[in-house]
Amino acid sequence: MHLYMVEKLVDDIMLLDLRGRITLGEETEALRGRIRQLVEAGYTRIILNLADVNYSDSVGLSTLVASYTSARKRGGNMKLLHLTTRVHDLLQITRLSTVFEIFDDPGEAQRSFGSPPAP
């Protein structure tokens, strides 16, 4: 199954709605590449909506961590929204839930970034 991504720019925050699986192969390459492109283009405040991601393997988790690190290195942040039970449990088991900020409300996730950075 492919990973589908839909981008929405809300104020200065890039919201990526993901659907499918984040697993070794095309899916992780596509996600890592797209987030790299966004960060290089200056979109360093990113929310990943994982409501429709039904599975992630260890490479998928590694991709999330690498993407998070990429945004942080550029002075931004990446937050997770609407985790499925399966993905939430995986983040809990691996203790990655202590790394990522996880939200159930899109507005709360957006507000957590604070004010937009000065140009």
Jmol script that loads the backbone (N, CA, C; Angstrom):
load data "model"
ATOM      1  N   MET A   1       0.839  -1.190   0.000  1.00  0.00           N
ATOM      2  CA  MET A   1       0.000   0.000   0.000  1.00  0.00           C
ATOM      3  C   MET A   1       0.877   1.243   0.000  1.00  0.00           C
ATOM      4  N   HIS A   2       0.539   2.225  -0.777  1.00  0.00           N
ATOM      5  CA  HIS A   2       1.295   3.463  -0.870  1.00  0.00           C
ATOM      6  C   HIS A   2       0.963   4.384   0.287  1.00  0.00           C
ATOM      7  N   LEU A   3       1.839   5.338   0.491  1.00  0.00           N
ATOM      8  CA  LEU A   3       1.595   6.392   1.455  1.00  0.00           C
ATOM      9  C   LEU A   3       1.152   7.622   0.670  1.00  0.00           C
ATOM     10  N   TYR A   4      -0.020   8.124   0.986  1.00  0.00           N
ATOM     11  CA  TYR A   4      -0.553   9.311   0.322  1.00  0.00           C
ATOM     12  C   TYR A   4      -0.371  10.507   1.243  1.00  0.00           C
ATOM     13  N   MET A   5       0.017  11.646   0.654  1.00  0.00           N
ATOM     14  CA  MET A   5       0.252  12.862   1.425  1.00  0.00           C
ATOM     15  C   MET A   5      -0.531  14.012   0.813  1.00  0.00           C
ATOM     16  N   VAL A   6      -1.226  14.742   1.656  1.00  0.00           N
ATOM     17  CA  VAL A   6      -1.930  15.948   1.229  1.00  0.00           C
ATOM     18  C   VAL A   6      -1.421  17.083   2.104  1.00  0.00           C
ATOM     19  N   GLU A   7      -0.943  18.138   1.466  1.00  0.00           N
ATOM     20  CA  GLU A   7      -0.380  19.282   2.180  1.00  0.00           C
ATOM     21  C   GLU A   7      -1.392  20.404   2.289  1.00  0.00           C
ATOM     22  N   LYS A   8      -1.399  21.035   3.463  1.00  0.00           N
ATOM     23  CA  LYS A   8      -2.234  22.209   3.686  1.00  0.00           C
ATOM     24  C   LYS A   8      -1.388  23.210   4.460  1.00  0.00           C
ATOM     25  N   LEU A   9      -1.300  24.424   3.966  1.00  0.00           N
ATOM     26  CA  LEU A   9      -0.594  25.471   4.685  1.00  0.00           C
ATOM     27  C   LEU A   9      -1.623  26.249   5.496  1.00  0.00           C
ATOM     28  N   VAL A  10      -1.480  26.220   6.804  1.00  0.00           N
ATOM     29  CA  VAL A  10      -2.384  26.916   7.710  1.00  0.00           C
ATOM     30  C   VAL A  10      -1.543  27.953   8.443  1.00  0.00           C
ATOM     31  N   ASP A  11      -1.776  29.236   8.114  1.00  0.00           N
ATOM     32  CA  ASP A  11      -0.910  30.326   8.558  1.00  0.00           C
ATOM     33  C   ASP A  11       0.497  29.997   8.070  1.00  0.00           C
ATOM     34  N   ASP A  12       1.446  29.811   8.959  1.00  0.00           N
ATOM     35  CA  ASP A  12       2.799  29.464   8.513  1.00  0.00           C
ATOM     36  C   ASP A  12       3.150  28.024   8.902  1.00  0.00           C
ATOM     37  N   ILE A  13       2.137  27.223   9.182  1.00  0.00           N
ATOM     38  CA  ILE A  13       2.339  25.833   9.612  1.00  0.00           C
ATOM     39  C   ILE A  13       1.919  24.901   8.478  1.00  0.00           C
ATOM     40  N   MET A  14       2.809  23.967   8.145  1.00  0.00           N
ATOM     41  CA  MET A  14       2.511  22.990   7.097  1.00  0.00           C
ATOM     42  C   MET A  14       1.877  21.769   7.763  1.00  0.00           C
ATOM     43  N   LEU A  15       0.660  21.475   7.359  1.00  0.00           N
ATOM     44  CA  LEU A  15      -0.053  20.298   7.848  1.00  0.00           C
ATOM     45  C   LEU A  15      -0.007  19.235   6.754  1.00  0.00           C
ATOM     46  N   LEU A  16       0.559  18.090   7.080  1.00  0.00           N
ATOM     47  CA  LEU A  16       0.611  16.972   6.145  1.00  0.00           C
ATOM     48  C   LEU A  16      -0.351  15.900   6.624  1.00  0.00           C
ATOM     49  N   ASP A  17      -1.405  15.673   5.859  1.00  0.00           N
ATOM     50  CA  ASP A  17      -2.325  14.568   6.134  1.00  0.00           C
ATOM     51  C   ASP A  17      -1.757  13.333   5.450  1.00  0.00           C
ATOM     52  N   LEU A  18      -1.482  12.301   6.227  1.00  0.00           N
ATOM     53  CA  LEU A  18      -0.908  11.072   5.685  1.00  0.00           C
ATOM     54  C   LEU A  18      -1.937   9.961   5.724  1.00  0.00           C
ATOM     55  N   ARG A  19      -1.893   9.086   4.705  1.00  0.00           N
ATOM     56  CA  ARG A  19      -2.806   7.944   4.661  1.00  0.00           C
ATOM     57  C   ARG A  19      -2.049   6.743   4.109  1.00  0.00           C
ATOM     58  N   GLY A  20      -2.145   5.630   4.817  1.00  0.00           N
ATOM     59  CA  GLY A  20      -1.485   4.402   4.385  1.00  0.00           C
ATOM     60  C   GLY A  20      -0.557   3.861   5.445  1.00  0.00           C
ATOM     61  N   ARG A  21       0.592   3.353   4.990  1.00  0.00           N
ATOM     62  CA  ARG A  21       1.580   2.753   5.878  1.00  0.00           C
ATOM     63  C   ARG A  21       2.907   3.481   5.725  1.00  0.00           C
ATOM     64  N   ILE A  22       3.616   3.592   6.848  1.00  0.00           N
ATOM     65  CA  ILE A  22       4.950   4.183   6.799  1.00  0.00           C
ATOM     66  C   ILE A  22       5.922   3.028   7.042  1.00  0.00           C
ATOM     67  N   THR A  23       6.384   2.440   5.934  1.00  0.00           N
ATOM     68  CA  THR A  23       7.223   1.246   6.015  1.00  0.00           C
ATOM     69  C   THR A  23       8.419   1.364   5.081  1.00  0.00           C
ATOM     70  N   LEU A  24       9.390   0.481   5.289  1.00  0.00           N
ATOM     71  CA  LEU A  24      10.597   0.446   4.475  1.00  0.00           C
ATOM     72  C   LEU A  24      10.240   0.435   2.993  1.00  0.00           C
ATOM     73  N   GLY A  25      10.883   1.300   2.230  1.00  0.00           N
ATOM     74  CA  GLY A  25      10.653   1.336   0.784  1.00  0.00           C
ATOM     75  C   GLY A  25      10.195   2.698   0.324  1.00  0.00           C
ATOM     76  N   GLU A  26       9.325   2.683  -0.691  1.00  0.00           N
ATOM     77  CA  GLU A  26       8.853   3.932  -1.293  1.00  0.00           C
ATOM     78  C   GLU A  26       8.212   4.870  -0.297  1.00  0.00           C
ATOM     79  N   GLU A  27       7.479   4.292   0.656  1.00  0.00           N
ATOM     80  CA  GLU A  27       6.729   5.124   1.602  1.00  0.00           C
ATOM     81  C   GLU A  27       7.670   6.004   2.428  1.00  0.00           C
ATOM     82  N   THR A  28       8.684   5.373   3.028  1.00  0.00           N
ATOM     83  CA  THR A  28       9.589   6.148   3.871  1.00  0.00           C
ATOM     84  C   THR A  28      10.445   7.092   3.028  1.00  0.00           C
ATOM     85  N   GLU A  29      10.850   6.656   1.857  1.00  0.00           N
ATOM     86  CA  GLU A  29      11.643   7.523   0.975  1.00  0.00           C
ATOM     87  C   GLU A  29      10.837   8.751   0.575  1.00  0.00           C
ATOM     88  N   ALA A  30       9.572   8.551   0.235  1.00  0.00           N
ATOM     89  CA  ALA A  30       8.714   9.661  -0.183  1.00  0.00           C
ATOM     90  C   ALA A  30       8.492  10.645   0.969  1.00  0.00           C
ATOM     91  N   LEU A  31       8.204  10.131   2.157  1.00  0.00           N
ATOM     92  CA  LEU A  31       7.947  10.998   3.301  1.00  0.00           C
ATOM     93  C   LEU A  31       9.213  11.760   3.682  1.00  0.00           C
ATOM     94  N   ARG A  32      10.316  11.073   3.794  1.00  0.00           N
ATOM     95  CA  ARG A  32      11.576  11.720   4.173  1.00  0.00           C
ATOM     96  C   ARG A  32      11.949  12.783   3.137  1.00  0.00           C
ATOM     97  N   GLY A  33      11.809  12.447   1.856  1.00  0.00           N
ATOM     98  CA  GLY A  33      12.143  13.394   0.793  1.00  0.00           C
ATOM     99  C   GLY A  33      11.253  14.620   0.810  1.00  0.00           C
ATOM    100  N   ARG A  34       9.963  14.415   1.010  1.00  0.00           N
ATOM    101  CA  ARG A  34       9.031  15.554   0.991  1.00  0.00           C
ATOM    102  C   ARG A  34       9.279  16.474   2.175  1.00  0.00           C
ATOM    103  N   ILE A  35       9.505  15.903   3.341  1.00  0.00           N
ATOM    104  CA  ILE A  35       9.753  16.746   4.513  1.00  0.00           C
ATOM    105  C   ILE A  35      11.077  17.491   4.342  1.00  0.00           C
ATOM    106  N   ARG A  36      12.073  16.841   3.783  1.00  0.00           N
ATOM    107  CA  ARG A  36      13.351  17.513   3.516  1.00  0.00           C
ATOM    108  C   ARG A  36      13.120  18.711   2.590  1.00  0.00           C
ATOM    109  N   GLN A  37      12.319  18.512   1.530  1.00  0.00           N
ATOM    110  CA  GLN A  37      12.025  19.605   0.594  1.00  0.00           C
ATOM    111  C   GLN A  37      11.312  20.758   1.298  1.00  0.00           C
ATOM    112  N   LEU A  38      10.341  20.423   2.134  1.00  0.00           N
ATOM    113  CA  LEU A  38       9.593  21.455   2.844  1.00  0.00           C
ATOM    114  C   LEU A  38      10.500  22.253   3.771  1.00  0.00           C
ATOM    115  N   VAL A  39      11.340  21.554   4.519  1.00  0.00           N
ATOM    116  CA  VAL A  39      12.245  22.226   5.454  1.00  0.00           C
ATOM    117  C   VAL A  39      13.225  23.120   4.695  1.00  0.00           C
ATOM    118  N   GLU A  40      13.766  22.618   3.603  1.00  0.00           N
ATOM    119  CA  GLU A  40      14.702  23.419   2.801  1.00  0.00           C
ATOM    120  C   GLU A  40      14.021  24.642   2.188  1.00  0.00           C
ATOM    121  N   ALA A  41      12.712  24.537   1.962  1.00  0.00           N
ATOM    122  CA  ALA A  41      11.948  25.671   1.428  1.00  0.00           C
ATOM    123  C   ALA A  41      11.512  26.640   2.527  1.00  0.00           C
ATOM    124  N   GLY A  42      11.859  26.324   3.781  1.00  0.00           N
ATOM    125  CA  GLY A  42      11.547  27.228   4.884  1.00  0.00           C
ATOM    126  C   GLY A  42      10.335  26.846   5.714  1.00  0.00           C
ATOM    127  N   TYR A  43       9.673  25.748   5.381  1.00  0.00           N
ATOM    128  CA  TYR A  43       8.527  25.297   6.171  1.00  0.00           C
ATOM    129  C   TYR A  43       9.045  24.405   7.297  1.00  0.00           C
ATOM    130  N   THR A  44       9.365  25.030   8.419  1.00  0.00           N
ATOM    131  CA  THR A  44       9.973  24.282   9.523  1.00  0.00           C
ATOM    132  C   THR A  44       8.998  24.021  10.664  1.00  0.00           C
ATOM    133  N   ARG A  45       7.789  24.495  10.523  1.00  0.00           N
ATOM    134  CA  ARG A  45       6.742  24.223  11.530  1.00  0.00           C
ATOM    135  C   ARG A  45       5.760  23.263  10.862  1.00  0.00           C
ATOM    136  N   ILE A  46       5.853  21.993  11.255  1.00  0.00           N
ATOM    137  CA  ILE A  46       5.154  20.925  10.538  1.00  0.00           C
ATOM    138  C   ILE A  46       4.312  20.110  11.507  1.00  0.00           C
ATOM    139  N   ILE A  47       3.096  19.787  11.069  1.00  0.00           N
ATOM    140  CA  ILE A  47       2.225  18.866  11.803  1.00  0.00           C
ATOM    141  C   ILE A  47       1.937  17.691  10.879  1.00  0.00           C
ATOM    142  N   LEU A  48       2.185  16.484  11.372  1.00  0.00           N
ATOM    143  CA  LEU A  48       1.840  15.279  10.626  1.00  0.00           C
ATOM    144  C   LEU A  48       0.551  14.716  11.203  1.00  0.00           C
ATOM    145  N   ASN A  49      -0.491  14.685  10.385  1.00  0.00           N
ATOM    146  CA  ASN A  49      -1.761  14.084  10.789  1.00  0.00           C
ATOM    147  C   ASN A  49      -1.703  12.599  10.421  1.00  0.00           C
ATOM    148  N   LEU A  50      -1.640  11.754  11.444  1.00  0.00           N
ATOM    149  CA  LEU A  50      -1.478  10.318  11.233  1.00  0.00           C
ATOM    150  C   LEU A  50      -2.786   9.553  11.450  1.00  0.00           C
ATOM    151  N   ALA A  51      -3.913  10.235  11.372  1.00  0.00           N
ATOM    152  CA  ALA A  51      -5.208   9.591  11.627  1.00  0.00           C
ATOM    153  C   ALA A  51      -5.467   8.394  10.724  1.00  0.00           C
ATOM    154  N   ASP A  52      -4.951   8.460   9.489  1.00  0.00           N
ATOM    155  CA  ASP A  52      -5.198   7.385   8.529  1.00  0.00           C
ATOM    156  C   ASP A  52      -3.948   6.551   8.245  1.00  0.00           C
ATOM    157  N   VAL A  53      -2.982   6.602   9.166  1.00  0.00           N
ATOM    158  CA  VAL A  53      -1.797   5.744   9.060  1.00  0.00           C
ATOM    159  C   VAL A  53      -2.057   4.535   9.948  1.00  0.00           C
ATOM    160  N   ASN A  54      -2.222   3.378   9.302  1.00  0.00           N
ATOM    161  CA  ASN A  54      -2.603   2.195  10.065  1.00  0.00           C
ATOM    162  C   ASN A  54      -1.426   1.340  10.504  1.00  0.00           C
ATOM    163  N   TYR A  55      -0.207   1.664  10.022  1.00  0.00           N
ATOM    164  CA  TYR A  55       0.938   0.844  10.406  1.00  0.00           C
ATOM    165  C   TYR A  55       2.232   1.592  10.140  1.00  0.00           C
ATOM    166  N   SER A  56       3.194   1.400  11.020  1.00  0.00           N
ATOM    167  CA  SER A  56       4.542   1.912  10.816  1.00  0.00           C
ATOM    168  C   SER A  56       5.509   0.856  11.323  1.00  0.00           C
ATOM    169  N   ASP A  57       6.567   0.610  10.555  1.00  0.00           N
ATOM    170  CA  ASP A  57       7.601  -0.309  11.021  1.00  0.00           C
ATOM    171  C   ASP A  57       8.748   0.519  11.614  1.00  0.00           C
ATOM    172  N   SER A  58       9.850  -0.138  11.965  1.00  0.00           N
ATOM    173  CA  SER A  58      10.970   0.565  12.589  1.00  0.00           C
ATOM    174  C   SER A  58      11.581   1.596  11.649  1.00  0.00           C
ATOM    175  N   VAL A  59      11.586   1.321  10.352  1.00  0.00           N
ATOM    176  CA  VAL A  59      12.110   2.293   9.393  1.00  0.00           C
ATOM    177  C   VAL A  59      11.171   3.506   9.336  1.00  0.00           C
ATOM    178  N   GLY A  60       9.880   3.273   9.456  1.00  0.00           N
ATOM    179  CA  GLY A  60       8.922   4.371   9.507  1.00  0.00           C
ATOM    180  C   GLY A  60       9.157   5.257  10.722  1.00  0.00           C
ATOM    181  N   LEU A  61       9.417   4.616  11.865  1.00  0.00           N
ATOM    182  CA  LEU A  61       9.715   5.394  13.070  1.00  0.00           C
ATOM    183  C   LEU A  61      11.009   6.177  12.896  1.00  0.00           C
ATOM    184  N   SER A  62      11.998   5.546  12.295  1.00  0.00           N
ATOM    185  CA  SER A  62      13.268   6.216  12.024  1.00  0.00           C
ATOM    186  C   SER A  62      13.055   7.428  11.113  1.00  0.00           C
ATOM    187  N   THR A  63      12.169   7.301  10.150  1.00  0.00           N
ATOM    188  CA  THR A  63      11.854   8.404   9.240  1.00  0.00           C
ATOM    189  C   THR A  63      11.207   9.562   9.999  1.00  0.00           C
ATOM    190  N   LEU A  64      10.312   9.244  10.930  1.00  0.00           N
ATOM    191  CA  LEU A  64       9.694  10.297  11.743  1.00  0.00           C
ATOM    192  C   LEU A  64      10.750  11.020  12.569  1.00  0.00           C
ATOM    193  N   VAL A  65      11.665  10.264  13.179  1.00  0.00           N
ATOM    194  CA  VAL A  65      12.720  10.865  13.995  1.00  0.00           C
ATOM    195  C   VAL A  65      13.642  11.731  13.128  1.00  0.00           C
ATOM    196  N   ALA A  66      14.040  11.223  11.964  1.00  0.00           N
ATOM    197  CA  ALA A  66      14.914  11.990  11.064  1.00  0.00           C
ATOM    198  C   ALA A  66      14.223  13.274  10.609  1.00  0.00           C
ATOM    199  N   SER A  67      12.931  13.199  10.329  1.00  0.00           N
ATOM    200  CA  SER A  67      12.183  14.375   9.895  1.00  0.00           C
ATOM    201  C   SER A  67      12.090  15.402  11.017  1.00  0.00           C
ATOM    202  N   TYR A  68      11.836  14.917  12.209  1.00  0.00           N
ATOM    203  CA  TYR A  68      11.782  15.776  13.401  1.00  0.00           C
ATOM    204  C   TYR A  68      13.132  16.489  13.578  1.00  0.00           C
ATOM    205  N   THR A  69      14.210  15.725  13.484  1.00  0.00           N
ATOM    206  CA  THR A  69      15.559  16.265  13.652  1.00  0.00           C
ATOM    207  C   THR A  69      15.863  17.310  12.587  1.00  0.00           C
ATOM    208  N   SER A  70      15.453  17.048  11.373  1.00  0.00           N
ATOM    209  CA  SER A  70      15.664  17.976  10.263  1.00  0.00           C
ATOM    210  C   SER A  70      14.982  19.316  10.545  1.00  0.00           C
ATOM    211  N   ALA A  71      13.743  19.274  10.996  1.00  0.00           N
ATOM    212  CA  ALA A  71      13.012  20.506  11.318  1.00  0.00           C
ATOM    213  C   ALA A  71      13.667  21.240  12.484  1.00  0.00           C
ATOM    214  N   ARG A  72      14.088  20.509  13.493  1.00  0.00           N
ATOM    215  CA  ARG A  72      14.703  21.123  14.676  1.00  0.00           C
ATOM    216  C   ARG A  72      16.030  21.802  14.323  1.00  0.00           C
ATOM    217  N   LYS A  73      16.806  21.176  13.447  1.00  0.00           N
ATOM    218  CA  LYS A  73      18.094  21.763  13.054  1.00  0.00           C
ATOM    219  C   LYS A  73      17.915  23.106  12.362  1.00  0.00           C
ATOM    220  N   ARG A  74      16.774  23.297  11.736  1.00  0.00           N
ATOM    221  CA  ARG A  74      16.485  24.569  11.053  1.00  0.00           C
ATOM    222  C   ARG A  74      15.710  25.537  11.949  1.00  0.00           C
ATOM    223  N   GLY A  75      15.619  25.214  13.253  1.00  0.00           N
ATOM    224  CA  GLY A  75      14.937  26.098  14.185  1.00  0.00           C
ATOM    225  C   GLY A  75      13.442  25.890  14.258  1.00  0.00           C
ATOM    226  N   GLY A  76      12.940  24.814  13.664  1.00  0.00           N
ATOM    227  CA  GLY A  76      11.507  24.540  13.669  1.00  0.00           C
ATOM    228  C   GLY A  76      11.138  23.393  14.589  1.00  0.00           C
ATOM    229  N   ASN A  77      10.010  22.775  14.281  1.00  0.00           N
ATOM    230  CA  ASN A  77       9.528  21.658  15.078  1.00  0.00           C
ATOM    231  C   ASN A  77       8.542  20.853  14.242  1.00  0.00           C
ATOM    232  N   MET A  78       8.375  19.614  14.621  1.00  0.00           N
ATOM    233  CA  MET A  78       7.396  18.744  13.968  1.00  0.00           C
ATOM    234  C   MET A  78       6.577  18.078  15.061  1.00  0.00           C
ATOM    235  N   LYS A  79       5.271  18.125  14.898  1.00  0.00           N
ATOM    236  CA  LYS A  79       4.364  17.568  15.900  1.00  0.00           C
ATOM    237  C   LYS A  79       3.451  16.550  15.241  1.00  0.00           C
ATOM    238  N   LEU A  80       2.925  15.642  16.047  1.00  0.00           N
ATOM    239  CA  LEU A  80       2.081  14.565  15.539  1.00  0.00           C
ATOM    240  C   LEU A  80       0.641  14.778  15.974  1.00  0.00           C
ATOM    241  N   LEU A  81      -0.282  14.449  15.089  1.00  0.00           N
ATOM    242  CA  LEU A  81      -1.706  14.674  15.324  1.00  0.00           C
ATOM    243  C   LEU A  81      -2.488  13.404  15.020  1.00  0.00           C
ATOM    244  N   HIS A  82      -3.489  13.131  15.832  1.00  0.00           N
ATOM    245  CA  HIS A  82      -4.440  12.035  15.607  1.00  0.00           C
ATOM    246  C   HIS A  82      -3.778  10.677  15.379  1.00  0.00           C
ATOM    247  N   LEU A  83      -3.021  10.213  16.362  1.00  0.00           N
ATOM    248  CA  LEU A  83      -2.400   8.891  16.224  1.00  0.00           C
ATOM    249  C   LEU A  83      -3.446   7.793  16.338  1.00  0.00           C
ATOM    250  N   THR A  84      -3.307   6.778  15.508  1.00  0.00           N
ATOM    251  CA  THR A  84      -4.146   5.588  15.682  1.00  0.00           C
ATOM    252  C   THR A  84      -3.635   4.842  16.910  1.00  0.00           C
ATOM    253  N   THR A  85      -4.446   3.965  17.443  1.00  0.00           N
ATOM    254  CA  THR A  85      -4.043   3.197  18.616  1.00  0.00           C
ATOM    255  C   THR A  85      -2.770   2.413  18.341  1.00  0.00           C
ATOM    256  N   ARG A  86      -2.695   1.818  17.185  1.00  0.00           N
ATOM    257  CA  ARG A  86      -1.518   1.006  16.831  1.00  0.00           C
ATOM    258  C   ARG A  86      -0.235   1.845  16.798  1.00  0.00           C
ATOM    259  N   VAL A  87      -0.284   3.000  16.159  1.00  0.00           N
ATOM    260  CA  VAL A  87       0.899   3.863  16.078  1.00  0.00           C
ATOM    261  C   VAL A  87       1.212   4.456  17.453  1.00  0.00           C
ATOM    262  N   HIS A  88       0.196   4.841  18.187  1.00  0.00           N
ATOM    263  CA  HIS A  88       0.408   5.372  19.541  1.00  0.00           C
ATOM    264  C   HIS A  88       1.100   4.338  20.423  1.00  0.00           C
ATOM    265  N   ASP A  89       0.625   3.101  20.373  1.00  0.00           N
ATOM    266  CA  ASP A  89       1.231   2.041  21.178  1.00  0.00           C
ATOM    267  C   ASP A  89       2.686   1.809  20.788  1.00  0.00           C
ATOM    268  N   LEU A  90       2.972   1.881  19.507  1.00  0.00           N
ATOM    269  CA  LEU A  90       4.337   1.704  19.024  1.00  0.00           C
ATOM    270  C   LEU A  90       5.247   2.825  19.546  1.00  0.00           C
ATOM    271  N   LEU A  91       4.747   4.038  19.543  1.00  0.00           N
ATOM    272  CA  LEU A  91       5.531   5.153  20.082  1.00  0.00           C
ATOM    273  C   LEU A  91       5.732   5.017  21.587  1.00  0.00           C
ATOM    274  N   GLN A  92       4.734   4.484  22.273  1.00  0.00           N
ATOM    275  CA  GLN A  92       4.859   4.259  23.716  1.00  0.00           C
ATOM    276  C   GLN A  92       5.920   3.193  24.001  1.00  0.00           C
ATOM    277  N   ILE A  93       5.856   2.072  23.300  1.00  0.00           N
ATOM    278  CA  ILE A  93       6.783   0.955  23.516  1.00  0.00           C
ATOM    279  C   ILE A  93       8.224   1.394  23.267  1.00  0.00           C
ATOM    280  N   THR A  94       8.435   2.175  22.233  1.00  0.00           N
ATOM    281  CA  THR A  94       9.785   2.620  21.869  1.00  0.00           C
ATOM    282  C   THR A  94      10.212   3.879  22.629  1.00  0.00           C
ATOM    283  N   ARG A  95       9.319   4.390  23.446  1.00  0.00           N
ATOM    284  CA  ARG A  95       9.530   5.614  24.231  1.00  0.00           C
ATOM    285  C   ARG A  95       9.704   6.867  23.367  1.00  0.00           C
ATOM    286  N   LEU A  96       9.350   6.763  22.107  1.00  0.00           N
ATOM    287  CA  LEU A  96       9.408   7.943  21.239  1.00  0.00           C
ATOM    288  C   LEU A  96       8.293   8.932  21.565  1.00  0.00           C
ATOM    289  N   SER A  97       7.316   8.492  22.338  1.00  0.00           N
ATOM    290  CA  SER A  97       6.250   9.401  22.754  1.00  0.00           C
ATOM    291  C   SER A  97       6.798  10.494  23.662  1.00  0.00           C
ATOM    292  N   THR A  98       8.017  10.299  24.210  1.00  0.00           N
ATOM    293  CA  THR A  98       8.639  11.337  25.025  1.00  0.00           C
ATOM    294  C   THR A  98       9.397  12.347  24.158  1.00  0.00           C
ATOM    295  N   VAL A  99       9.615  12.008  22.898  1.00  0.00           N
ATOM    296  CA  VAL A  99      10.326  12.899  21.974  1.00  0.00           C
ATOM    297  C   VAL A  99       9.343  13.823  21.266  1.00  0.00           C
ATOM    298  N   PHE A 100       8.265  13.250  20.763  1.00  0.00           N
ATOM    299  CA  PHE A 100       7.292  13.998  19.971  1.00  0.00           C
ATOM    300  C   PHE A 100       6.212  14.603  20.848  1.00  0.00           C
ATOM    301  N   GLU A 101       5.741  15.785  20.436  1.00  0.00           N
ATOM    302  CA  GLU A 101       4.522  16.327  21.016  1.00  0.00           C
ATOM    303  C   GLU A 101       3.380  15.729  20.214  1.00  0.00           C
ATOM    304  N   ILE A 102       2.411  15.148  20.920  1.00  0.00           N
ATOM    305  CA  ILE A 102       1.310  14.436  20.280  1.00  0.00           C
ATOM    306  C   ILE A 102       0.001  15.112  20.664  1.00  0.00           C
ATOM    307  N   PHE A 103      -0.827  15.351  19.660  1.00  0.00           N
ATOM    308  CA  PHE A 103      -2.087  16.065  19.890  1.00  0.00           C
ATOM    309  C   PHE A 103      -3.263  15.317  19.286  1.00  0.00           C
ATOM    310  N   ASP A 104      -4.446  15.561  19.865  1.00  0.00           N
ATOM    311  CA  ASP A 104      -5.697  15.035  19.318  1.00  0.00           C
ATOM    312  C   ASP A 104      -6.544  16.144  18.710  1.00  0.00           C
ATOM    313  N   ASP A 105      -6.156  17.390  18.956  1.00  0.00           N
ATOM    314  CA  ASP A 105      -6.915  18.537  18.471  1.00  0.00           C
ATOM    315  C   ASP A 105      -6.025  19.382  17.554  1.00  0.00           C
ATOM    316  N   PRO A 106      -6.432  19.580  16.293  1.00  0.00           N
ATOM    317  CA  PRO A 106      -5.602  20.341  15.357  1.00  0.00           C
ATOM    318  C   PRO A 106      -5.319  21.774  15.817  1.00  0.00           C
ATOM    319  N   GLY A 107      -6.315  22.416  16.387  1.00  0.00           N
ATOM    320  CA  GLY A 107      -6.128  23.785  16.864  1.00  0.00           C
ATOM    321  C   GLY A 107      -5.106  23.853  17.983  1.00  0.00           C
ATOM    322  N   GLU A 108      -5.153  22.894  18.869  1.00  0.00           N
ATOM    323  CA  GLU A 108      -4.192  22.848  19.967  1.00  0.00           C
ATOM    324  C   GLU A 108      -2.775  22.618  19.434  1.00  0.00           C
ATOM    325  N   ALA A 109      -2.660  21.752  18.452  1.00  0.00           N
ATOM    326  CA  ALA A 109      -1.354  21.493  17.837  1.00  0.00           C
ATOM    327  C   ALA A 109      -0.814  22.775  17.204  1.00  0.00           C
ATOM    328  N   GLN A 110      -1.665  23.519  16.509  1.00  0.00           N
ATOM    329  CA  GLN A 110      -1.237  24.771  15.870  1.00  0.00           C
ATOM    330  C   GLN A 110      -0.825  25.804  16.910  1.00  0.00           C
ATOM    331  N   ARG A 111      -1.622  25.945  17.971  1.00  0.00           N
ATOM    332  CA  ARG A 111      -1.315  26.931  19.012  1.00  0.00           C
ATOM    333  C   ARG A 111      -0.021  26.588  19.755  1.00  0.00           C
ATOM    334  N   SER A 112       0.325  25.307  19.801  1.00  0.00           N
ATOM    335  CA  SER A 112       1.522  24.891  20.537  1.00  0.00           C
ATOM    336  C   SER A 112       2.811  25.454  19.922  1.00  0.00           C
ATOM    337  N   PHE A 113       2.760  25.885  18.672  1.00  0.00           N
ATOM    338  CA  PHE A 113       3.926  26.497  18.048  1.00  0.00           C
ATOM    339  C   PHE A 113       4.159  27.910  18.535  1.00  0.00           C
ATOM    340  N   GLY A 114       3.134  28.526  19.122  1.00  0.00           N
ATOM    341  CA  GLY A 114       3.264  29.915  19.562  1.00  0.00           C
ATOM    342  C   GLY A 114       3.146  30.859  18.386  1.00  0.00           C
ATOM    343  N   SER A 115       3.674  32.042  18.562  1.00  0.00           N
ATOM    344  CA  SER A 115       3.620  33.058  17.507  1.00  0.00           C
ATOM    345  C   SER A 115       4.516  32.702  16.350  1.00  0.00           C
ATOM    346  N   PRO A 116       4.143  33.121  15.152  1.00  0.00           N
ATOM    347  CA  PRO A 116       5.011  32.885  13.995  1.00  0.00           C
ATOM    348  C   PRO A 116       6.366  33.564  14.204  1.00  0.00           C
ATOM    349  N   PRO A 117       7.426  32.952  13.680  1.00  0.00           N
ATOM    350  CA  PRO A 117       8.733  33.576  13.810  1.00  0.00           C
ATOM    351  C   PRO A 117       8.801  34.880  13.008  1.00  0.00           C
ATOM    352  N   ALA A 118       9.614  35.800  13.477  1.00  0.00           N
ATOM    353  CA  ALA A 118       9.788  37.071  12.757  1.00  0.00           C
ATOM    354  C   ALA A 118      10.489  36.811  11.424  1.00  0.00           C
ATOM    355  N   PRO A 119      10.081  37.559  10.388  1.00  0.00           N
ATOM    356  CA  PRO A 119      10.707  37.357   9.070  1.00  0.00           C
ATOM    357  C   PRO A 119      12.163  37.757   9.044  1.00  0.00           C
TER     358      PRO A 119
END
end "model"
wireframe off; spacefill off
backbone 0.3
color backbone group
